[in-house]
Amino acid sequence: MSIFRSRLHLPNVVAAYVDIPEPPPPAANEVLIEVLYAPVNHNDLYLMSGNFPYHPAVPAVLGNEAVGRIISVGAGVSQVQVGDYVTPPLYSGTWRERMIVPAEGLFALPQEADLQQLSMIRINPLTASLILSEYVDLQPGDWIVQNAATSGVGRAAIAMAKARGLRSINLVRQSRQIDEIKAAGGDIVLLDQPGAAAQAAAQIGDDKVRLALDGVASSSTARLIELLSPGGTIVGYATMSGQKSAPGDLIQMMFKSISGHFFYQNRPQFRSKIPALLREAAQLVAEGKIVTPVARTYRLSEISQAIAHTQAGGKVLLEIAEKGAF
């Protein structure tokens, strides 16, 4: 069986595409999964460099999410069956052809849904969903604002906000992205630049912006604070700008009584909520409401090229097994 392994905590990634023995038959309450697609995420790269809260023993099989097909089940497994598509648990090491995982928490994904899109439901849609529900008691008609609107989290936040009756202000980096994010359901789409707050205010009038999702950091954080109404909340979940500081007028957090948080999905208080949120995300994918453009797919043996592509920008998937095989 082919897998990808990496030694962590090194200045440069040391990667190896290797063969290891096939996994054994699944034991009781386990299933054997054939992995179909697995994303190469930025948090995979953070983990590889040691800059992530989760630190596996090395050498490690990496990969934080995937979609796979069950090819064998152990005794006592009843909620899923051979042939079902499932998404493995977080941090289970998905960059490999086959894997044994516990059956607990698994459910059959919609057969009609796009498998590439299903491979991406465990991190970004759940991040968006939890941020929308865990920090502010949002009600239908409320406004949220976000930067990184073209990202996986951003697109999921738009879809989930729409499904919950919320309205969204979305900041993008390039003019050509405005129509794209409006077509994805964004109510207001603006360039992430000075003056965005005034443009938004002109469109929403006296309505309140109660929640901001920050995936960029840097000066964009100060822009979100400017867009928030008094008493609002800002939640950071990534630093896509590559900067960990937020230059700008942050004193507005005090003047406007804005609270700030940083999100990490694997916190214990969120774990019991994950199964229901995964089902919600899978259904939105099946309905075509969550769609993340894929720049390119790579074979598992092309992991070095896939990592380089991810670092340069664009959503990349590993195509590990063919849909019709088994």
Backbone bond lengths (Angstrom), bond angles and torsions (degrees), N, CA, C in turn:
res aa  C-N    CA-C-N  psi(-1)  N-CA   C-N-CA  omega(-1)  CA-C   N-CA-C  phi
1 M - - - 1.453 - - 1.517 109.14 -
2 S 1.319 117.21 136.81 1.459 121.94 -179.52 1.514 110.53 -94.32
3 I 1.321 115.64 141.29 1.457 122.14 178.23 1.514 108.67 -142.65
4 F 1.329 115.47 173.52 1.462 121.43 169.26 1.517 107.84 -115.60
5 R 1.332 116.49 130.51 1.455 121.85 175.04 1.519 109.45 -122.31
6 S 1.311 115.53 154.01 1.469 119.34 176.86 1.518 109.82 -143.32
7 R 1.340 116.51 142.79 1.456 121.15 168.53 1.527 108.09 -90.22
8 L 1.312 115.89 128.59 1.447 121.16 -173.62 1.521 111.83 -90.29
9 H 1.350 115.70 176.45 1.458 124.11 173.08 1.530 112.54 64.20
10 L 1.325 118.86 25.50 1.452 121.94 176.77 1.522 108.67 -109.47
11 P 1.369 117.32 149.18 1.466 119.18 179.67 1.525 112.24 -56.20
12 N 1.322 117.48 -40.29 1.459 121.68 176.32 1.522 108.13 -116.89
13 V 1.329 115.78 146.01 1.458 120.47 -178.65 1.526 109.78 -66.21
14 V 1.316 116.58 129.44 1.454 122.23 174.86 1.524 106.40 -108.56
15 A 1.316 115.80 104.89 1.462 120.95 -172.78 1.516 110.58 -113.21
16 A 1.325 115.88 150.40 1.457 120.74 177.52 1.512 109.25 -143.46
17 Y 1.319 115.57 130.78 1.466 122.51 173.97 1.523 105.79 -97.50
18 V 1.313 117.22 113.10 1.458 120.52 -169.61 1.522 110.92 -133.36
19 D 1.341 115.40 164.51 1.458 122.53 173.32 1.517 109.42 -102.88
20 I 1.319 116.86 136.01 1.453 122.56 175.22 1.521 107.54 -130.03
21 P 1.323 119.37 167.15 1.468 120.65 179.54 1.522 111.94 -61.31
22 E 1.313 115.15 151.09 1.458 120.52 175.02 1.531 109.89 -60.68
23 P 1.331 117.97 147.04 1.470 118.86 176.49 1.530 110.49 -66.31
24 P 1.327 117.79 154.38 1.460 121.20 178.74 1.529 110.40 -72.71
25 P 1.316 118.98 169.29 1.467 120.37 172.54 1.530 109.95 -57.49
26 P 1.311 117.45 148.49 1.467 119.41 -178.87 1.526 111.70 -65.86
27 A 1.321 115.99 138.81 1.457 121.77 175.51 1.530 108.98 -80.23
28 A 1.299 116.24 -176.92 1.467 121.00 178.51 1.525 109.99 -56.52
29 N 1.327 115.15 135.41 1.465 122.98 177.66 1.529 112.84 64.44
30 E 1.329 116.19 26.26 1.453 121.89 173.75 1.521 110.03 -125.27
31 V 1.353 115.72 162.14 1.458 120.88 174.39 1.521 108.62 -133.87
32 L 1.322 115.66 153.25 1.460 122.67 173.13 1.519 107.70 -102.60
33 I 1.329 115.45 124.98 1.466 121.94 -176.42 1.514 110.00 -112.76
34 E 1.325 116.48 136.10 1.454 122.63 166.89 1.522 107.03 -94.55
35 V 1.317 117.02 116.54 1.465 121.16 -176.06 1.530 109.73 -76.58
36 L 1.326 116.25 131.17 1.466 121.94 -178.78 1.530 111.44 -99.76
37 Y 1.304 116.86 -55.60 1.470 122.00 178.35 1.525 108.99 -135.19
38 A 1.321 115.57 142.14 1.462 121.79 176.14 1.521 108.64 -140.63
39 P 1.324 118.87 125.50 1.465 120.85 179.22 1.524 112.23 -71.03
40 V 1.320 114.59 155.01 1.467 121.29 165.96 1.526 105.20 -103.46
41 N 1.332 116.17 105.46 1.455 121.68 -174.65 1.522 111.29 -100.73
42 H 1.317 115.30 158.90 1.461 118.25 176.80 1.524 110.96 -64.75
43 N 1.342 117.78 -31.33 1.465 116.49 178.02 1.529 111.26 -70.18
44 D 1.346 118.54 -22.92 1.461 120.24 170.28 1.526 110.35 -63.05
45 L 1.333 115.94 -42.18 1.460 120.30 -179.10 1.528 111.09 -69.49
46 Y 1.361 116.42 -38.34 1.458 119.41 175.63 1.527 110.43 -60.94
47 L 1.341 115.22 -42.59 1.459 120.06 -179.85 1.527 110.62 -62.87
48 M 1.328 116.43 -41.49 1.463 120.67 -179.53 1.523 112.16 -62.87
49 S 1.309 116.93 -31.06 1.465 120.69 -179.25 1.518 112.07 -89.85
50 G 1.341 117.24 -2.29 1.456 120.79 -179.39 1.505 114.03 85.17
51 N 1.342 118.10 7.08 1.468 121.66 -177.57 1.522 111.51 -101.94
52 F 1.342 115.51 55.04 1.458 120.20 -177.84 1.526 108.01 -151.34
53 P 1.344 118.25 150.29 1.468 119.55 -177.39 1.524 114.11 -62.92
54 Y 1.335 117.23 -25.83 1.463 121.05 -179.00 1.522 109.43 -94.96
55 H 1.346 117.32 127.96 1.460 122.02 -176.79 1.528 109.39 -129.34
56 P 1.333 118.40 94.97 1.465 119.79 178.18 1.522 111.55 -73.92
57 A 1.334 114.77 158.33 1.465 119.06 173.58 1.525 108.55 -66.48
58 V 1.324 116.61 145.11 1.462 121.03 -176.65 1.522 110.81 -110.19
59 P 1.332 117.23 152.01 1.468 128.00 -3.38 1.518 110.91 -69.07
60 A 1.324 116.62 150.45 1.458 121.74 -172.31 1.515 110.90 -129.94
61 V 1.318 115.19 147.77 1.459 121.02 167.22 1.522 106.52 -83.81
62 L 1.315 117.29 123.60 1.456 121.06 -175.93 1.527 111.18 -99.69
63 G 1.322 115.19 -178.03 1.455 122.44 -178.17 1.512 110.22 112.07
64 N 1.340 116.21 117.41 1.458 121.05 -174.35 1.518 114.70 -96.78
65 E 1.322 118.29 -17.08 1.468 119.59 179.96 1.514 109.18 -154.48
66 A 1.351 115.12 164.87 1.468 120.72 -176.95 1.513 108.67 -175.49
67 V 1.312 114.84 173.11 1.468 121.83 164.02 1.521 106.46 -124.88
68 G 1.318 115.65 137.74 1.450 120.51 179.84 1.510 111.46 -140.26
69 R 1.326 114.75 170.12 1.467 121.29 178.52 1.527 108.02 -114.20
70 I 1.313 117.29 133.85 1.462 121.53 178.04 1.524 108.96 -73.21
71 I 1.336 115.88 126.02 1.465 120.22 179.05 1.529 112.34 -114.28
72 S 1.330 117.57 -7.49 1.462 120.59 175.37 1.522 108.29 -164.15
73 V 1.333 117.02 146.46 1.456 121.63 179.04 1.519 109.92 -127.26
74 G 1.335 116.38 147.96 1.447 121.41 176.73 1.511 111.60 -88.35
75 A 1.309 116.05 176.61 1.462 121.74 179.51 1.524 110.57 -61.98
76 G 1.332 115.22 142.90 1.453 120.75 176.00 1.513 115.33 85.15
77 V 1.329 118.01 -0.12 1.470 120.98 179.79 1.522 108.66 -89.02
78 S 1.328 116.56 120.64 1.471 120.02 -177.68 1.523 113.44 -127.99
79 Q 1.349 118.15 -22.14 1.461 119.22 -174.14 1.523 113.21 -79.79
80 V 1.354 117.18 -16.83 1.468 121.55 175.44 1.524 107.86 -135.84
81 Q 1.327 115.90 164.20 1.457 120.06 -177.68 1.522 110.21 -143.73
82 V 1.327 115.42 169.42 1.465 120.89 178.61 1.533 109.48 -56.54
83 G 1.322 115.90 133.64 1.464 121.96 -179.26 1.509 113.95 99.19
84 D 1.335 118.09 -18.10 1.463 120.48 178.75 1.529 110.37 -69.28
85 Y 1.332 115.36 144.26 1.457 121.11 169.49 1.532 108.31 -88.36
86 V 1.319 116.90 136.00 1.464 121.50 -179.34 1.520 109.03 -140.62
87 T 1.324 115.34 163.53 1.466 120.75 172.22 1.521 108.03 -112.26
88 P 1.343 117.97 125.83 1.467 120.98 -176.84 1.525 111.97 -68.26
89 P 1.328 116.83 166.03 1.472 119.98 177.13 1.524 111.77 -63.43
90 L 1.312 115.16 157.31 1.460 121.88 176.85 1.522 110.10 -61.20
91 Y 1.350 115.56 141.46 1.466 123.47 177.29 1.529 113.53 63.21
92 S 1.331 116.73 28.90 1.468 118.64 -178.77 1.523 112.84 -91.94
93 G 1.325 118.15 0.64 1.461 120.78 176.99 1.509 111.65 77.17
94 T 1.320 117.07 75.70 1.462 122.08 -170.34 1.525 114.61 -93.62
95 W 1.327 118.45 -5.69 1.462 120.29 -178.75 1.530 109.94 -83.02
96 R 1.307 116.08 63.50 1.465 123.40 179.21 1.516 108.57 -157.25
97 E 1.317 116.32 166.44 1.461 120.51 -173.85 1.520 113.00 -76.21
98 R 1.317 117.00 -42.48 1.465 121.18 -178.17 1.511 109.88 -139.53
99 M 1.328 115.61 149.87 1.459 119.62 -176.28 1.521 110.51 -153.33
100 I 1.333 115.27 146.02 1.459 122.68 172.88 1.525 108.28 -94.11
101 V 1.346 116.94 130.21 1.466 120.67 176.83 1.520 109.07 -136.59
102 P 1.336 117.88 155.60 1.462 120.74 174.22 1.528 110.68 -62.51
103 A 1.312 116.13 144.49 1.467 120.10 178.68 1.523 111.89 -76.85
104 E 1.322 116.45 -22.06 1.460 120.09 -177.96 1.528 110.72 -58.48
105 G 1.313 116.06 130.35 1.450 121.30 178.84 1.513 115.01 87.01
106 L 1.328 118.87 -10.92 1.465 121.02 178.36 1.519 110.36 -78.32
107 F 1.321 116.17 150.21 1.460 122.23 172.93 1.514 107.91 -149.10
108 A 1.320 116.13 156.95 1.462 121.04 -178.43 1.524 109.96 -73.26
109 L 1.327 115.81 123.06 1.462 120.92 176.56 1.531 109.50 -75.65
110 P 1.336 117.19 156.91 1.473 119.45 179.90 1.526 111.75 -58.95
111 Q 1.330 116.58 125.58 1.466 121.17 -177.19 1.523 112.04 -63.45
112 E 1.320 116.77 -28.24 1.465 120.06 -175.35 1.523 113.53 -85.44
113 A 1.329 117.39 -7.33 1.462 120.58 -175.52 1.527 110.97 -76.82
114 D 1.313 115.59 155.22 1.458 122.73 177.27 1.530 109.22 -67.56
115 L 1.337 116.68 122.23 1.458 120.28 -174.97 1.526 112.38 -66.44
116 Q 1.320 117.51 -36.34 1.459 118.90 178.12 1.528 110.50 -61.78
117 Q 1.322 116.47 -42.66 1.461 119.85 178.95 1.529 111.08 -67.65
118 L 1.322 117.48 -37.98 1.463 120.25 178.30 1.523 111.93 -63.64
119 S 1.326 117.44 -28.64 1.463 119.91 -179.47 1.524 111.81 -66.29
120 M 1.331 117.52 -14.04 1.464 121.24 -174.24 1.526 113.53 -111.11
121 I 1.332 118.42 16.26 1.472 118.64 -173.10 1.517 113.99 -85.84
122 R 1.326 119.43 -17.06 1.463 119.22 -170.26 1.525 113.59 -77.52
123 I 1.314 119.27 -28.82 1.464 120.05 -175.13 1.525 112.03 -104.33
124 N 1.313 118.05 -63.74 1.466 119.62 -172.02 1.525 113.97 -66.87
125 P 1.343 120.58 -51.12 1.468 118.63 178.39 1.523 113.14 -61.37
126 L 1.334 117.25 -37.73 1.465 118.89 179.03 1.516 111.62 -68.82
127 T 1.327 116.67 -36.39 1.468 119.93 174.80 1.526 110.03 -59.42
128 A 1.328 116.34 -49.25 1.468 120.17 179.83 1.516 111.02 -60.64
129 S 1.322 116.88 -46.16 1.461 120.95 -176.49 1.521 111.88 -62.47
130 L 1.331 116.49 -45.94 1.462 119.57 -178.42 1.530 111.81 -67.78
131 I 1.316 117.82 -38.55 1.465 119.15 177.72 1.526 110.19 -63.68
132 L 1.319 116.83 -38.43 1.465 120.29 -179.38 1.522 112.68 -68.81
133 S 1.336 117.51 -22.69 1.469 118.89 -173.47 1.525 115.14 -112.25
134 E 1.330 118.81 -20.30 1.461 120.02 -167.40 1.527 115.33 -99.88
135 Y 1.309 119.14 -9.86 1.460 119.92 -173.43 1.528 113.86 -116.22
136 V 1.300 117.13 -28.43 1.455 122.32 -178.86 1.533 108.39 -137.68
137 D 1.317 116.62 139.53 1.468 120.84 177.25 1.528 108.53 -81.63
138 L 1.326 114.98 77.86 1.464 119.95 -177.48 1.520 111.10 -73.27
139 Q 1.317 115.24 144.07 1.458 122.45 179.01 1.527 109.82 -121.13
140 P 1.348 117.52 153.74 1.462 119.29 177.83 1.529 111.51 -50.42
141 G 1.319 115.49 133.83 1.456 121.54 -177.75 1.513 114.04 98.06
142 D 1.351 117.22 -16.68 1.467 120.03 178.87 1.532 110.61 -67.88
143 W 1.344 114.85 154.43 1.457 121.58 176.97 1.527 110.43 -101.41
144 I 1.316 115.11 141.72 1.463 122.37 167.27 1.525 107.16 -120.54
145 V 1.329 116.21 163.13 1.454 120.77 175.43 1.519 107.80 -135.15
146 Q 1.321 116.89 145.94 1.456 120.23 178.45 1.526 110.52 -148.09
147 N 1.334 115.24 149.67 1.449 120.41 163.36 1.535 106.57 -98.24
148 A 1.297 118.62 -174.22 1.476 121.73 -177.02 1.521 111.47 51.76
149 A 1.316 116.60 38.65 1.463 120.41 -175.63 1.522 112.93 -66.51
150 T 1.336 118.14 -22.34 1.463 119.99 179.94 1.528 112.61 -87.28
151 S 1.329 117.44 -5.94 1.463 121.11 -178.74 1.525 110.76 -75.65
152 G 1.345 115.83 173.36 1.461 119.86 177.30 1.512 111.92 -61.30
153 V 1.331 117.47 -43.10 1.459 120.60 177.22 1.526 109.86 -64.26
154 G 1.332 116.08 -43.71 1.463 119.87 -178.47 1.512 113.09 -60.25
155 R 1.324 116.71 -45.29 1.469 120.43 179.81 1.523 111.16 -66.60
156 A 1.334 116.21 -39.32 1.463 119.00 177.69 1.523 110.92 -66.28
157 A 1.331 117.30 -38.60 1.462 120.69 178.90 1.529 111.13 -62.12
158 I 1.332 116.47 -39.75 1.468 119.90 177.61 1.521 110.30 -61.32
159 A 1.339 116.53 -48.82 1.462 120.63 -177.67 1.523 111.62 -64.32
160 M 1.319 116.88 -43.47 1.459 120.06 -177.47 1.526 111.47 -72.42
161 A 1.320 116.79 -36.31 1.466 119.53 174.81 1.526 110.33 -61.48
162 K 1.321 116.18 -44.48 1.463 120.42 179.31 1.524 110.67 -60.75
163 A 1.340 116.59 -43.13 1.468 120.64 -179.28 1.521 111.87 -64.90
164 R 1.333 116.94 -26.60 1.464 120.92 -178.93 1.524 112.77 -97.07
165 G 1.311 117.29 6.40 1.455 120.65 178.16 1.513 114.32 79.80
166 L 1.330 117.23 16.27 1.455 121.49 178.35 1.520 110.59 -92.12
167 R 1.327 115.94 161.22 1.463 121.20 178.15 1.523 109.15 -117.26
168 S 1.337 116.10 146.70 1.459 119.47 -171.48 1.522 112.93 -125.71
169 I 1.345 113.79 140.13 1.458 123.03 168.42 1.523 105.75 -106.47
170 N 1.317 116.69 127.86 1.458 121.35 -171.10 1.517 110.80 -125.18
171 L 1.339 116.28 127.25 1.454 121.83 178.81 1.522 109.55 -101.87
172 V 1.333 115.49 132.70 1.465 121.45 179.82 1.527 108.93 -127.41
173 R 1.337 115.91 163.77 1.459 120.31 -175.08 1.512 113.83 -89.63
174 Q 1.352 117.64 -26.08 1.458 120.98 -172.98 1.534 110.76 -129.96
175 S 1.324 115.45 145.64 1.466 120.42 -177.40 1.526 112.48 -59.39
176 R 1.344 116.56 -35.47 1.459 119.48 -177.89 1.531 112.30 -65.80
177 Q 1.338 117.45 -15.33 1.460 120.56 -178.91 1.528 112.72 -85.97
178 I 1.317 117.22 -11.01 1.462 120.07 -175.60 1.523 111.26 -63.33
179 D 1.332 117.68 -53.10 1.468 120.04 -179.54 1.529 111.31 -64.18
180 E 1.326 116.58 -34.69 1.464 121.24 179.57 1.527 111.21 -61.25
181 I 1.324 117.75 -44.74 1.459 121.15 -177.73 1.527 110.82 -77.87
182 K 1.316 118.21 -30.14 1.467 119.32 171.77 1.525 110.80 -63.25
183 A 1.341 116.36 -41.20 1.463 120.41 177.84 1.525 111.51 -64.97
184 A 1.343 116.74 -28.11 1.462 120.99 178.23 1.524 112.37 -78.78
185 G 1.334 117.03 -6.20 1.460 120.11 176.15 1.509 115.41 115.33
186 G 1.341 118.30 0.30 1.460 120.29 178.33 1.520 111.12 -65.00
187 D 1.319 117.50 129.89 1.477 120.44 -177.34 1.521 111.62 -73.76
188 I 1.328 116.27 -44.86 1.464 122.10 176.12 1.519 106.95 -128.49
189 V 1.332 116.53 132.02 1.465 121.09 179.86 1.522 108.00 -129.86
190 L 1.328 115.69 123.78 1.458 121.72 -175.39 1.519 109.67 -133.24
191 L 1.328 116.09 157.11 1.446 120.58 173.03 1.522 109.47 -71.09
192 D 1.325 116.31 139.81 1.456 122.32 179.74 1.528 108.09 -79.81
193 Q 1.326 116.00 82.68 1.462 122.33 -176.25 1.521 109.16 -154.01
194 P 1.329 117.36 165.31 1.464 119.34 177.97 1.522 111.04 -53.26
195 G 1.324 115.34 140.18 1.456 120.87 -178.13 1.513 113.91 98.47
196 A 1.334 117.47 -9.84 1.469 120.09 -178.29 1.525 111.57 -62.91
197 A 1.331 117.33 -38.36 1.464 120.10 -178.78 1.520 111.16 -63.17
198 A 1.318 116.87 -41.77 1.473 120.08 178.69 1.522 111.16 -65.59
199 Q 1.334 116.69 -39.57 1.469 119.61 177.78 1.523 111.39 -63.85
200 A 1.312 116.70 -41.49 1.465 119.85 178.82 1.525 110.92 -65.69
201 A 1.326 116.59 -44.11 1.464 120.62 -179.38 1.522 111.16 -59.81
202 A 1.322 116.89 -36.66 1.460 120.43 179.18 1.518 111.86 -64.57
203 Q 1.344 116.83 -25.48 1.464 120.13 -177.98 1.526 113.55 -93.99
204 I 1.319 118.15 -29.32 1.473 119.31 -176.26 1.523 112.79 -101.37
205 G 1.325 117.63 -8.77 1.455 119.87 177.51 1.515 112.41 63.22
206 D 1.339 115.92 -127.89 1.464 120.95 -176.82 1.523 113.11 -89.17
207 D 1.311 118.56 3.98 1.470 120.63 178.05 1.527 110.26 -63.61
208 K 1.324 115.25 156.45 1.459 121.16 -177.47 1.523 111.33 -101.33
209 V 1.336 115.62 141.27 1.463 122.25 172.74 1.524 106.23 -103.55
210 R 1.330 117.72 109.23 1.460 121.05 -167.02 1.530 114.01 -98.41
211 L 1.335 117.65 -20.54 1.459 120.30 -174.63 1.516 110.15 -141.80
212 A 1.345 116.06 137.35 1.463 121.89 175.57 1.522 109.19 -122.47
213 L 1.336 116.99 135.72 1.462 123.92 176.43 1.524 107.81 -107.98
214 D 1.332 116.37 117.23 1.459 121.57 -174.99 1.530 110.21 -110.39
215 G 1.337 116.18 108.91 1.453 120.96 176.33 1.510 112.93 -110.60
216 V 1.328 117.68 5.31 1.464 122.12 -172.08 1.516 112.81 -112.59
217 A 1.355 117.53 -44.52 1.467 123.67 -172.44 1.533 109.66 69.09
218 S 1.322 117.41 -158.78 1.453 123.45 -176.93 1.540 110.10 59.16
219 S 1.329 118.02 -149.46 1.464 121.44 -176.57 1.517 112.22 -66.09
220 S 1.321 117.31 -18.75 1.467 120.36 178.64 1.526 111.62 -64.95
221 T 1.328 116.91 -28.98 1.466 120.11 177.62 1.522 110.31 -62.57
222 A 1.322 116.96 -46.47 1.464 120.52 178.92 1.528 110.89 -61.70
223 R 1.349 116.47 -33.70 1.460 119.58 178.75 1.533 110.75 -66.42
224 L 1.322 117.01 -39.47 1.466 119.83 177.27 1.528 111.01 -64.28
225 I 1.325 116.04 -40.64 1.466 120.05 178.47 1.524 110.03 -61.53
226 E 1.330 115.96 -39.44 1.469 120.38 177.41 1.529 110.74 -63.59
227 L 1.320 117.16 -35.56 1.467 121.56 -178.49 1.520 112.56 -75.96
228 L 1.328 117.95 -27.75 1.458 121.05 -177.94 1.526 111.77 -68.20
229 S 1.328 115.29 146.94 1.456 121.28 174.41 1.527 109.63 -81.51
230 P 1.337 118.14 160.66 1.466 120.31 175.76 1.531 111.36 -53.14
231 G 1.354 115.11 136.33 1.456 119.58 -178.47 1.507 114.14 84.46
232 G 1.335 117.07 3.65 1.459 120.94 -177.88 1.523 112.30 -75.53
233 T 1.329 114.74 177.46 1.464 122.23 -177.11 1.520 109.40 -133.33
234 I 1.342 116.05 135.54 1.463 120.92 174.42 1.518 108.81 -115.05
235 V 1.337 116.22 134.04 1.460 122.37 -179.10 1.523 108.08 -124.14
236 G 1.322 117.02 117.85 1.453 121.71 175.48 1.513 110.46 -90.04
237 Y 1.338 116.35 142.17 1.462 119.78 178.54 1.528 112.45 -133.87
238 A 1.328 118.83 -9.40 1.461 122.17 179.22 1.523 108.67 -163.24
239 T 1.343 115.16 169.30 1.470 121.43 177.60 1.521 108.33 -130.45
240 M 1.338 115.88 67.24 1.460 120.62 -173.51 1.523 112.72 -65.67
241 S 1.317 117.47 -19.61 1.464 120.16 177.07 1.528 110.98 -71.10
242 G 1.325 116.84 -15.86 1.452 120.54 -175.45 1.511 113.25 84.61
243 Q 1.340 117.48 -0.66 1.452 121.94 -179.76 1.525 110.09 -109.92
244 K 1.313 115.86 140.73 1.459 120.67 179.98 1.527 112.33 -101.12
245 S 1.324 116.94 2.10 1.457 121.22 176.48 1.525 108.90 -105.39
246 A 1.333 115.20 167.27 1.463 119.57 -177.97 1.523 109.02 -135.15
247 P 1.330 117.67 77.28 1.462 119.73 -179.67 1.523 111.09 -64.73
248 G 1.322 115.55 140.04 1.452 120.35 179.60 1.515 110.41 143.24
249 D 1.323 115.60 -169.98 1.463 121.49 -174.52 1.524 110.16 -85.30
250 L 1.328 116.80 76.58 1.462 120.79 -179.46 1.525 112.29 -78.67
251 I 1.325 118.10 -8.96 1.464 119.78 177.12 1.516 111.23 -61.62
252 Q 1.353 116.03 -19.44 1.463 120.11 177.60 1.526 111.66 -62.14
253 M 1.332 117.37 -23.74 1.460 119.07 176.38 1.528 110.25 -61.27
254 M 1.333 116.79 -37.76 1.462 120.70 177.98 1.519 111.09 -75.48
255 F 1.334 116.17 -48.08 1.460 119.63 -176.40 1.529 112.09 -62.67
256 K 1.343 116.22 -33.93 1.471 120.52 -176.47 1.533 112.93 -101.28
257 S 1.334 117.22 5.69 1.481 121.92 179.82 1.527 111.42 54.13
258 I 1.327 115.54 48.52 1.466 121.17 -179.66 1.533 109.06 -92.23
259 S 1.316 115.70 133.64 1.463 120.15 177.04 1.525 109.43 -98.56
260 G 1.342 115.37 149.78 1.455 120.11 -178.09 1.521 112.00 -126.88
261 H 1.347 116.18 145.73 1.462 122.78 -179.62 1.528 108.10 -143.26
262 F 1.346 115.12 159.44 1.457 119.27 170.08 1.518 108.23 -124.39
263 F 1.340 115.69 130.63 1.467 122.39 -171.42 1.521 111.75 -92.19
264 Y 1.341 115.10 138.04 1.464 122.08 169.88 1.530 107.06 -139.37
265 Q 1.335 116.01 119.10 1.457 120.52 -169.53 1.517 114.19 -63.98
266 N 1.323 118.49 -30.75 1.461 120.97 -171.68 1.532 113.54 -85.93
267 R 1.311 117.44 20.56 1.457 119.72 176.04 1.537 110.30 -73.01
268 P 1.331 117.23 143.57 1.469 120.17 -174.37 1.522 114.22 -55.22
269 Q 1.336 118.35 -35.08 1.464 119.94 -175.73 1.522 113.33 -67.72
270 F 1.343 117.42 -14.96 1.463 120.14 -179.15 1.531 112.89 -94.92
271 R 1.322 118.36 -18.38 1.459 120.73 -165.27 1.522 113.18 -63.13
272 S 1.318 118.58 -37.44 1.465 119.83 -178.45 1.527 112.35 -68.84
273 K 1.317 116.46 -17.31 1.467 120.83 -177.51 1.525 113.09 -91.07
274 I 1.334 116.37 -12.06 1.459 120.83 -172.69 1.531 113.06 -61.46
275 P 1.351 120.94 -47.06 1.476 119.30 -176.30 1.528 113.46 -56.35
276 A 1.327 117.57 -44.94 1.474 119.95 -179.47 1.518 111.02 -66.20
277 L 1.326 116.99 -38.29 1.462 119.95 -179.43 1.524 111.35 -70.28
278 L 1.333 117.31 -34.57 1.462 120.17 175.23 1.519 111.22 -62.44
279 R 1.324 116.80 -41.71 1.472 120.13 178.14 1.523 110.98 -63.05
280 E 1.343 116.18 -41.02 1.469 119.98 177.10 1.521 110.43 -60.93
281 A 1.332 116.76 -46.31 1.462 120.45 -178.99 1.519 111.54 -64.18
282 A 1.335 117.33 -42.20 1.464 121.02 179.66 1.525 111.13 -61.99
283 Q 1.315 116.68 -38.95 1.462 119.62 179.52 1.530 111.10 -68.44
284 L 1.317 117.23 -40.05 1.468 119.99 177.65 1.522 111.37 -64.63
285 V 1.342 116.83 -35.35 1.468 120.15 174.58 1.520 109.85 -65.48
286 A 1.321 117.04 -45.34 1.462 120.99 -179.51 1.524 111.59 -60.41
287 E 1.322 116.81 -32.96 1.470 121.66 179.79 1.530 112.09 -84.99
288 G 1.323 117.08 -0.41 1.458 120.39 -179.80 1.506 114.55 75.08
289 K 1.329 117.64 18.00 1.462 120.99 -177.63 1.521 113.09 -91.70
290 I 1.327 117.53 -21.96 1.464 121.76 171.10 1.519 107.15 -113.53
291 V 1.316 115.87 113.61 1.463 121.47 179.61 1.526 108.19 -136.37
292 T 1.322 115.87 119.19 1.463 121.26 175.75 1.523 108.45 -108.67
293 P 1.333 118.81 116.34 1.464 120.42 -179.99 1.529 111.78 -58.50
294 V 1.311 116.54 134.70 1.460 122.76 179.02 1.523 108.34 -102.79
295 A 1.329 116.40 122.70 1.461 120.71 -178.30 1.519 111.45 -71.94
296 R 1.353 116.61 -41.46 1.451 119.98 -177.88 1.519 109.69 -168.76
297 T 1.328 116.37 152.98 1.456 121.92 170.03 1.529 109.27 -108.42
298 Y 1.331 115.67 149.69 1.465 123.09 178.38 1.518 109.20 -129.82
299 R 1.320 116.23 152.93 1.450 120.17 170.55 1.530 109.15 -73.43
300 L 1.321 116.15 159.92 1.458 120.30 179.41 1.530 111.48 -59.60
301 S 1.320 116.44 -34.55 1.464 120.49 178.92 1.526 112.61 -68.68
302 E 1.327 117.27 -12.60 1.467 122.10 179.89 1.526 111.41 -100.63
303 I 1.334 116.91 28.24 1.457 120.24 -172.75 1.523 112.21 -59.40
304 S 1.323 118.70 -35.95 1.466 119.97 -179.57 1.520 111.04 -63.00
305 Q 1.338 117.06 -42.45 1.470 120.51 177.41 1.527 110.72 -66.55
306 A 1.330 116.58 -37.12 1.467 120.29 179.85 1.523 111.04 -64.95
307 I 1.322 116.71 -40.79 1.460 120.52 178.16 1.526 110.46 -65.16
308 A 1.329 116.88 -43.85 1.466 120.46 179.46 1.525 111.08 -61.76
309 H 1.334 116.94 -40.79 1.463 121.07 178.90 1.530 110.31 -63.47
310 T 1.329 116.61 -42.83 1.460 120.56 179.24 1.523 110.75 -62.33
311 Q 1.319 117.14 -41.71 1.461 120.88 178.94 1.526 111.54 -64.26
312 A 1.325 116.42 -34.07 1.466 120.66 -179.57 1.521 111.97 -78.33
313 G 1.338 117.78 -22.45 1.455 121.61 179.86 1.512 112.12 120.75
314 G 1.315 115.72 141.67 1.461 121.51 -179.11 1.517 111.10 113.56
315 K 1.337 115.79 144.68 1.463 120.58 -178.69 1.521 109.53 -81.36
316 V 1.313 115.98 126.17 1.463 123.00 -174.71 1.521 109.40 -121.29
317 L 1.339 115.97 138.34 1.462 121.97 175.26 1.521 109.71 -121.30
318 L 1.313 115.59 147.26 1.458 121.80 167.46 1.523 108.21 -90.89
319 E 1.320 116.67 123.16 1.465 121.59 175.58 1.528 106.45 -94.94
320 I 1.312 115.70 105.13 1.457 120.08 -166.79 1.529 112.41 -99.09
321 A 1.316 118.41 -40.78 1.464 121.38 177.76 1.524 108.07 -137.11
322 E 1.323 115.85 155.99 1.456 120.21 179.49 1.522 109.76 -81.93
323 K 1.338 115.63 146.94 1.461 120.95 -175.87 1.532 110.98 -59.87
324 G 1.294 117.42 -37.74 1.469 119.30 -173.30 1.509 114.98 -86.58
325 A 1.345 117.85 -6.45 1.462 120.19 -175.09 1.512 111.46 -78.86
326 F 1.279 118.91 142.80 1.465 131.56 167.03 1.505 111.46 125.22
